[in-house]
Amino acid sequence: MIPPGVHFFHYSSVDRRDAGASGPRTGFFLSLRRRDLRVLRWDPATELVDLSPAPAEQSEAIRANLLEMDPFLGPYPYDTLKKWVSLSSCISEAVMQTLQPESGQVCAFSEVLPVLAGTHAKDRAEQNRPPYDTECKSYAEGLARLPEMKPKAGTEIRFTEVPTQMYPDGATPEEITRHNMDLSYALETVINKRYSSKPEDVLGELQFAFICFLIGNVYDAFEHWKKLLNLLCRSEDAIGKYQVLYTSLISVLYHQLSEIPPDFFVDIVSQDNFLTSTLQVFFSYTCSTAMDRTLRKKAEKFKAHLTKKFKWDFDAEPDDCAPVVVELPEGALLE
């Protein structure tokens, strides 16, 4: 028996000749209700779980014989249920349906196809690309010859696009500077695309991305998680507007940071100092005396927890605020 709610199932195909060799991880999300019965079948041709609905008579026959089948069923790992709930608490069935691939399968390595045909010499000539048998003169030239690839239609996770332009068209230089410092405009763009009726659902997308990375081994999901987190943490005006959302964000991050694998944890802390610098900005907003008391107190506790656990200093001056030393040409004088 599986508890009601959203769940993520994952598996890997195994080489029959070498049980230790397995293929990339594949998974899928399901939203289950009480007394639901889902019949999943293994497709040996594709080495994927068939997610299409089973014939009604087959489902009813299985339901009628559940007691006889019970000895052959695996137990649900209730010891990890609390952890799972903490990682998926904001993922509603609607959010799940919106984000998961059309195929239903979340693959660690997506199937990709070339954007343009390039199999034949004629195709490459039409694209002004050299023949395959022409020797490369440099590594860069070799990379340039590789075809541009895109995910096969229906297999990509349908994340909300995070804008690269943080300001509205026609913005003045002053407005561009303001919107690049406070990303609230860009965050509102993301919320209005899908979550205008319930802005808190953006946290469901943050959790969905994290689960696809943590359990599904999808690195692109990790990159989306970072982009979305950066957007949330650097939106000062939005923090004042969506205080319930941001109070929940602290709980979401508390549980996520406890589960990040050590090697990736080092990566997101050391690479461009992403996590510490992002949270430093976040705490500068949420720990302000002008902020709502409930949110401020929770942010202060979370900040103290991270400082104690990871020895991070969130009160140090950010690198981008530090004085810049400019070396003048020899003989130059300041007026």
Contacts in CASP RR format, 6 or more apart in sequence:
PFRMAT RR
TARGET T0000
AUTHOR 0000-0000-0000
METHOD contacts of the structure
MODEL  1
MIPPGVHFFHYSSVDRRDAGASGPRTGFFLSLRRRDLRVLRWDPATELVD
LSPAPAEQSEAIRANLLEMDPFLGPYPYDTLKKWVSLSSCISEAVMQTLQ
PESGQVCAFSEVLPVLAGTHAKDRAEQNRPPYDTECKSYAEGLARLPEMK
PKAGTEIRFTEVPTQMYPDGATPEEITRHNMDLSYALETVINKRYSSKPE
DVLGELQFAFICFLIGNVYDAFEHWKKLLNLLCRSEDAIGKYQVLYTSLI
SVLYHQLSEIPPDFFVDIVSQDNFLTSTLQVFFSYTCSTAMDRTLRKKAE
KFKAHLTKKFKWDFDAEPDDCAPVVVELPEGALLE
1 76 0 8 1.000
2 32 0 8 1.000
2 76 0 8 1.000
3 32 0 8 1.000
3 76 0 8 1.000
3 81 0 8 1.000
4 32 0 8 1.000
4 33 0 8 1.000
4 34 0 8 1.000
4 36 0 8 1.000
5 31 0 8 1.000
5 32 0 8 1.000
5 33 0 8 1.000
5 93 0 8 1.000
6 29 0 8 1.000
6 30 0 8 1.000
6 31 0 8 1.000
6 32 0 8 1.000
6 88 0 8 1.000
6 91 0 8 1.000
6 92 0 8 1.000
6 93 0 8 1.000
6 96 0 8 1.000
7 29 0 8 1.000
7 30 0 8 1.000
7 31 0 8 1.000
7 32 0 8 1.000
7 84 0 8 1.000
8 27 0 8 1.000
8 28 0 8 1.000
8 29 0 8 1.000
8 88 0 8 1.000
8 106 0 8 1.000
8 211 0 8 1.000
8 215 0 8 1.000
8 216 0 8 1.000
9 27 0 8 1.000
9 28 0 8 1.000
9 29 0 8 1.000
9 30 0 8 1.000
9 49 0 8 1.000
10 25 0 8 1.000
10 26 0 8 1.000
10 27 0 8 1.000
10 28 0 8 1.000
10 215 0 8 1.000
10 216 0 8 1.000
11 25 0 8 1.000
11 26 0 8 1.000
11 27 0 8 1.000
11 49 0 8 1.000
12 22 0 8 1.000
12 23 0 8 1.000
12 24 0 8 1.000
12 25 0 8 1.000
12 26 0 8 1.000
13 22 0 8 1.000
13 23 0 8 1.000
13 47 0 8 1.000
14 20 0 8 1.000
14 21 0 8 1.000
14 22 0 8 1.000
14 23 0 8 1.000
15 21 0 8 1.000
15 22 0 8 1.000
15 23 0 8 1.000
24 107 0 8 1.000
24 108 0 8 1.000
24 109 0 8 1.000
24 217 0 8 1.000
25 107 0 8 1.000
25 108 0 8 1.000
25 216 0 8 1.000
25 217 0 8 1.000
26 48 0 8 1.000
26 49 0 8 1.000
26 105 0 8 1.000
26 106 0 8 1.000
26 107 0 8 1.000
26 108 0 8 1.000
27 49 0 8 1.000
27 105 0 8 1.000
27 106 0 8 1.000
27 107 0 8 1.000
27 216 0 8 1.000
28 49 0 8 1.000
28 51 0 8 1.000
28 100 0 8 1.000
28 104 0 8 1.000
28 105 0 8 1.000
28 106 0 8 1.000
29 91 0 8 1.000
29 96 0 8 1.000
29 100 0 8 1.000
29 104 0 8 1.000
29 106 0 8 1.000
29 208 0 8 1.000
30 38 0 8 1.000
31 93 0 8 1.000
31 96 0 8 1.000
31 97 0 8 1.000
32 38 0 8 1.000
37 59 0 8 1.000
37 62 0 8 1.000
37 63 0 8 1.000
39 54 0 8 1.000
39 58 0 8 1.000
39 59 0 8 1.000
39 62 0 8 1.000
40 49 0 8 1.000
40 50 0 8 1.000
40 51 0 8 1.000
41 49 0 8 1.000
41 50 0 8 1.000
41 54 0 8 1.000
42 49 0 8 1.000
42 50 0 8 1.000
43 49 0 8 1.000
43 50 0 8 1.000
48 105 0 8 1.000
49 105 0 8 1.000
51 104 0 8 1.000
51 105 0 8 1.000
62 69 0 8 1.000
83 255 0 8 1.000
83 259 0 8 1.000
86 255 0 8 1.000
87 207 0 8 1.000
87 210 0 8 1.000
87 211 0 8 1.000
87 214 0 8 1.000
87 255 0 8 1.000
87 256 0 8 1.000
87 259 0 8 1.000
88 207 0 8 1.000
88 211 0 8 1.000
89 207 0 8 1.000
89 251 0 8 1.000
89 252 0 8 1.000
90 200 0 8 1.000
90 201 0 8 1.000
90 203 0 8 1.000
90 204 0 8 1.000
90 206 0 8 1.000
90 207 0 8 1.000
90 248 0 8 1.000
90 252 0 8 1.000
91 204 0 8 1.000
91 207 0 8 1.000
91 208 0 8 1.000
91 211 0 8 1.000
92 201 0 8 1.000
92 204 0 8 1.000
94 201 0 8 1.000
95 201 0 8 1.000
95 204 0 8 1.000
95 205 0 8 1.000
95 208 0 8 1.000
96 208 0 8 1.000
98 158 0 8 1.000
98 194 0 8 1.000
99 157 0 8 1.000
99 158 0 8 1.000
99 159 0 8 1.000
99 205 0 8 1.000
99 208 0 8 1.000
100 106 0 8 1.000
100 157 0 8 1.000
100 158 0 8 1.000
101 154 0 8 1.000
101 155 0 8 1.000
101 156 0 8 1.000
101 157 0 8 1.000
101 158 0 8 1.000
102 153 0 8 1.000
102 154 0 8 1.000
102 155 0 8 1.000
102 158 0 8 1.000
103 154 0 8 1.000
103 155 0 8 1.000
105 155 0 8 1.000
106 157 0 8 1.000
106 212 0 8 1.000
106 216 0 8 1.000
106 218 0 8 1.000
107 155 0 8 1.000
107 218 0 8 1.000
108 216 0 8 1.000
108 217 0 8 1.000
108 218 0 8 1.000
110 151 0 8 1.000
110 152 0 8 1.000
110 155 0 8 1.000
110 156 0 8 1.000
110 220 0 8 1.000
111 151 0 8 1.000
111 152 0 8 1.000
111 155 0 8 1.000
112 149 0 8 1.000
112 150 0 8 1.000
112 151 0 8 1.000
112 152 0 8 1.000
113 149 0 8 1.000
113 150 0 8 1.000
113 151 0 8 1.000
113 152 0 8 1.000
114 147 0 8 1.000
114 148 0 8 1.000
114 149 0 8 1.000
114 150 0 8 1.000
115 147 0 8 1.000
115 148 0 8 1.000
115 149 0 8 1.000
115 150 0 8 1.000
116 123 0 8 1.000
116 127 0 8 1.000
116 147 0 8 1.000
116 148 0 8 1.000
117 123 0 8 1.000
118 124 0 8 1.000
118 127 0 8 1.000
118 129 0 8 1.000
118 147 0 8 1.000
121 131 0 8 1.000
124 130 0 8 1.000
124 131 0 8 1.000
124 132 0 8 1.000
129 145 0 8 1.000
130 145 0 8 1.000
132 145 0 8 1.000
136 142 0 8 1.000
136 145 0 8 1.000
157 209 0 8 1.000
157 212 0 8 1.000
157 218 0 8 1.000
157 220 0 8 1.000
157 221 0 8 1.000
157 224 0 8 1.000
159 205 0 8 1.000
159 209 0 8 1.000
159 221 0 8 1.000
159 224 0 8 1.000
160 190 0 8 1.000
160 193 0 8 1.000
160 194 0 8 1.000
160 202 0 8 1.000
160 205 0 8 1.000
161 190 0 8 1.000
161 193 0 8 1.000
162 186 0 8 1.000
162 190 0 8 1.000
162 224 0 8 1.000
162 227 0 8 1.000
162 228 0 8 1.000
162 231 0 8 1.000
163 186 0 8 1.000
163 189 0 8 1.000
163 190 0 8 1.000
165 186 0 8 1.000
166 179 0 8 1.000
166 180 0 8 1.000
166 183 0 8 1.000
166 185 0 8 1.000
166 186 0 8 1.000
167 175 0 8 1.000
167 176 0 8 1.000
167 179 0 8 1.000
167 180 0 8 1.000
167 185 0 8 1.000
168 175 0 8 1.000
168 179 0 8 1.000
168 185 0 8 1.000
171 179 0 8 1.000
179 185 0 8 1.000
179 186 0 8 1.000
181 234 0 8 1.000
182 234 0 8 1.000
182 235 0 8 1.000
182 236 0 8 1.000
182 237 0 8 1.000
183 230 0 8 1.000
183 231 0 8 1.000
183 234 0 8 1.000
183 235 0 8 1.000
184 235 0 8 1.000
184 236 0 8 1.000
184 237 0 8 1.000
184 238 0 8 1.000
184 241 0 8 1.000
186 231 0 8 1.000
186 235 0 8 1.000
187 231 0 8 1.000
187 232 0 8 1.000
187 235 0 8 1.000
187 238 0 8 1.000
188 238 0 8 1.000
190 202 0 8 1.000
190 228 0 8 1.000
190 231 0 8 1.000
191 199 0 8 1.000
191 202 0 8 1.000
194 201 0 8 1.000
195 201 0 8 1.000
195 202 0 8 1.000
195 205 0 8 1.000
199 242 0 8 1.000
199 245 0 8 1.000
200 242 0 8 1.000
200 244 0 8 1.000
200 245 0 8 1.000
200 248 0 8 1.000
202 228 0 8 1.000
202 232 0 8 1.000
202 245 0 8 1.000
203 245 0 8 1.000
203 248 0 8 1.000
203 249 0 8 1.000
203 252 0 8 1.000
205 228 0 8 1.000
206 225 0 8 1.000
206 228 0 8 1.000
206 229 0 8 1.000
206 232 0 8 1.000
206 249 0 8 1.000
206 252 0 8 1.000
207 252 0 8 1.000
207 256 0 8 1.000
208 221 0 8 1.000
209 221 0 8 1.000
209 222 0 8 1.000
209 224 0 8 1.000
209 225 0 8 1.000
209 228 0 8 1.000
210 221 0 8 1.000
210 225 0 8 1.000
210 256 0 8 1.000
212 218 0 8 1.000
212 221 0 8 1.000
213 219 0 8 1.000
213 221 0 8 1.000
213 222 0 8 1.000
213 225 0 8 1.000
214 259 0 8 1.000
214 260 0 8 1.000
214 261 0 8 1.000
222 264 0 8 1.000
226 268 0 8 1.000
226 274 0 8 1.000
229 253 0 8 1.000
229 278 0 8 1.000
230 274 0 8 1.000
230 278 0 8 1.000
232 238 0 8 1.000
232 246 0 8 1.000
232 249 0 8 1.000
232 282 0 8 1.000
233 278 0 8 1.000
233 279 0 8 1.000
233 281 0 8 1.000
233 282 0 8 1.000
234 278 0 8 1.000
234 281 0 8 1.000
234 282 0 8 1.000
236 285 0 8 1.000
238 246 0 8 1.000
239 246 0 8 1.000
239 285 0 8 1.000
239 286 0 8 1.000
239 291 0 8 1.000
239 295 0 8 1.000
240 246 0 8 1.000
240 291 0 8 1.000
240 292 0 8 1.000
243 292 0 8 1.000
243 294 0 8 1.000
243 295 0 8 1.000
246 286 0 8 1.000
246 295 0 8 1.000
247 294 0 8 1.000
247 295 0 8 1.000
247 298 0 8 1.000
250 286 0 8 1.000
250 298 0 8 1.000
250 299 0 8 1.000
250 302 0 8 1.000
253 302 0 8 1.000
254 302 0 8 1.000
254 305 0 8 1.000
257 265 0 8 1.000
257 306 0 8 1.000
260 268 0 8 1.000
268 274 0 8 1.000
268 275 0 8 1.000
269 275 0 8 1.000
269 276 0 8 1.000
269 310 0 8 1.000
273 319 0 8 1.000
276 312 0 8 1.000
276 314 0 8 1.000
277 318 0 8 1.000
277 319 0 8 1.000
279 303 0 8 1.000
279 306 0 8 1.000
279 312 0 8 1.000
279 314 0 8 1.000
280 314 0 8 1.000
280 316 0 8 1.000
280 318 0 8 1.000
281 318 0 8 1.000
282 299 0 8 1.000
283 299 0 8 1.000
283 303 0 8 1.000
283 314 0 8 1.000
285 291 0 8 1.000
286 295 0 8 1.000
286 296 0 8 1.000
286 299 0 8 1.000
287 296 0 8 1.000
287 299 0 8 1.000
287 300 0 8 1.000
287 303 0 8 1.000
288 296 0 8 1.000
289 296 0 8 1.000
291 299 0 8 1.000
303 314 0 8 1.000
306 312 0 8 1.000
306 314 0 8 1.000
307 313 0 8 1.000
307 314 0 8 1.000
328 334 0 8 1.000
END
